[in-house]
Amino acid sequence: MVKAVWNGVTIAESEDIEMVEGNAYFPFAAVKPGCLADDTETRATYCHWKGIATYFNVSVGGETNTGAAWHYREPYPQSAVIRDRIAFWNGIEIVGKPEGAGLVEGEPSLDGKTGWEALCWLVKFSEDPVISADQVEKVTGIAEGDLADAWQIYDVQRYASHYKRRLAGGEGAPLRLENSD
């Protein structure tokens, strides 16, 4: 039996676990009633192959662990095994977790994504040190005139920071993405 434990209290337990990228995803039905509440402080985050993650606060014994659980309401097809499941982090111990990473991202594929989602994908997967605005538009459908606005989207910034990319140019020079390290 796999358990999620926080402050000495089992908050979820199940033998029906899906492992994805080393995280144990429990069925929602396995979570102890009253332990979860929607997190209104932690911003939803985007994953290019799983979708949009929303977060929950975990409460036990009068203490709250903000944003300590997440799930994907509508996971992309590549990660459909996590539909109606929840995972934990931020100090929540997973006891009896199966060995290995489980399902991991397959070959990089846009899978029809466009706009800012495709921009996140491009930031992560392009091996080019400089990506022209024309290249960005071909992959994402974002015209150069809209690129600066798309670049400000929270998850694009998250990806850019993690994968060390920046938006350069402007003030008369063509926009481009480039490595920032």
C-alpha positions in Angstrom: 0.0 0.0 0.0 1.4 3.4 -1.0 0.7 6.3 1.4 1.1 10.0 1.4 1.9 11.2 4.9 2.2 14.7 6.4 2.8 15.6 10.0 2.4 11.9 10.9 -1.0 11.6 9.4 -1.8 9.5 6.3 -3.7 11.7 3.9 -3.9 9.3 1.0 -3.3 5.6 0.5 -3.9 3.2 -2.4 -2.4 0.3 -4.2 -3.6 1.9 -7.5 -0.7 4.3 -8.1 0.4 5.7 -11.5 4.0 6.8 -11.5 4.8 9.7 -13.8 8.3 11.3 -13.8 9.0 9.8 -10.4 5.8 11.2 -8.8 3.1 8.9 -7.3 -0.3 9.9 -8.6 -3.1 8.7 -6.3 -6.8 8.4 -7.3 -8.8 11.2 -5.8 -10.9 8.7 -4.0 -7.8 7.6 -2.0 -7.5 11.0 -0.3 -8.7 11.3 3.2 -11.9 13.5 3.2 -11.3 17.0 4.5 -7.6 17.1 3.8 -7.7 19.1 0.5 -8.9 22.6 -0.3 -8.5 24.5 -3.5 -5.3 26.6 -3.4 -6.2 30.2 -4.3 -2.6 31.4 -3.8 -0.5 29.1 -6.0 -0.7 29.9 -9.6 -1.7 27.1 -12.0 1.4 25.9 -14.0 1.8 24.5 -17.5 3.6 21.4 -18.6 4.1 21.0 -22.4 3.2 17.3 -22.3 0.8 17.0 -19.3 -1.2 20.2 -19.5 -2.3 22.7 -16.8 -1.7 21.7 -13.2 -3.8 23.2 -10.5 -2.9 23.1 -6.8 -4.5 22.2 -3.5 -3.7 23.0 0.1 -3.3 20.0 2.4 -4.6 20.5 5.9 -4.0 18.2 8.9 -4.4 18.9 12.6 -5.0 22.6 12.1 -1.9 23.1 10.0 -1.9 23.9 6.2 0.7 23.0 3.6 0.0 25.5 0.8 0.1 24.1 -2.7 1.3 20.7 -1.5 -0.8 18.7 -4.0 -1.5 19.1 -7.7 -3.5 17.5 -10.5 -4.2 17.9 -14.1 -8.0 18.3 -14.7 -7.6 17.7 -18.4 -4.2 16.0 -19.1 -2.9 15.8 -22.6 -3.3 12.4 -24.3 0.4 11.5 -23.6 -0.3 11.6 -19.9 -3.9 10.4 -19.8 -3.0 7.9 -17.0 -3.1 10.8 -14.5 -6.7 11.8 -15.2 -8.6 12.0 -11.9 -5.4 11.6 -9.9 -3.5 13.8 -7.5 0.2 14.0 -6.5 1.9 15.5 -3.5 5.2 17.3 -2.7 6.4 20.1 -0.4 7.3 17.9 2.6 4.6 15.2 2.1 6.3 11.9 2.4 5.4 9.1 -0.1 5.8 5.8 1.7 6.0 2.5 -0.2 6.3 4.3 -3.6 7.2 1.9 -6.5 10.7 2.0 -7.8 11.6 4.0 -10.9 10.2 7.1 -12.7 7.3 5.4 -14.4 5.9 7.2 -17.4 8.2 9.9 -18.7 7.9 12.3 -21.6 8.2 10.7 -25.0 9.7 12.1 -28.1 9.3 15.9 -28.2 6.2 16.7 -30.3 4.1 19.8 -30.6 0.9 17.7 -31.0 -0.9 20.5 -32.6 -0.1 23.1 -30.0 0.1 26.7 -31.1 0.6 30.1 -29.4 2.2 30.4 -26.0 2.0 26.6 -25.4 4.1 26.1 -28.5 6.4 28.9 -27.4 7.1 27.0 -24.2 7.8 23.9 -26.2 10.2 25.8 -28.5 12.0 27.4 -25.5 12.6 23.9 -24.1 13.4 21.9 -27.2 15.2 24.1 -29.7 18.9 23.5 -29.8 19.5 26.7 -31.8 21.3 29.3 -29.7 19.3 32.0 -31.5 15.7 31.6 -32.8 14.5 34.3 -35.2 11.0 35.8 -35.0 10.3 34.2 -38.3 11.2 30.7 -36.9 9.1 31.4 -33.8 6.1 32.3 -36.0 6.5 29.2 -38.1 6.5 26.9 -35.0 4.0 28.8 -32.8 1.9 31.0 -35.1 2.8 34.0 -33.0 3.7 37.0 -35.2 6.7 39.1 -34.3 4.3 42.0 -33.4 2.7 39.8 -30.7 5.8 38.0 -29.5 6.7 40.5 -26.7 3.2 40.1 -25.2 3.3 36.3 -25.5 6.8 36.4 -23.8 5.2 38.0 -20.7 2.9 35.0 -20.0 3.7 33.5 -16.7 4.5 30.0 -17.9 6.5 31.2 -20.9 8.6 33.2 -18.3 8.9 30.1 -16.2 10.2 28.0 -19.1 12.5 30.8 -20.2 14.0 31.1 -16.8 14.4 27.3 -16.4 15.9 26.7 -19.9 17.9 29.9 -19.9 16.3 31.8 -22.8 15.6 35.5 -23.2 13.7 37.7 -25.7 16.2 40.0 -27.4 16.0 42.8 -30.0 13.3 45.4 -30.3 13.8 49.2 -30.7 14.3 48.8 -34.4 16.1 45.5 -34.2 14.2 42.3 -35.1 13.0 40.2 -32.1 14.6 36.9 -31.5 15.0 34.3 -28.7 18.5 33.6 -27.5 20.4 31.7 -24.9 20.8 33.7 -21.7 23.8 31.9 -20.2 
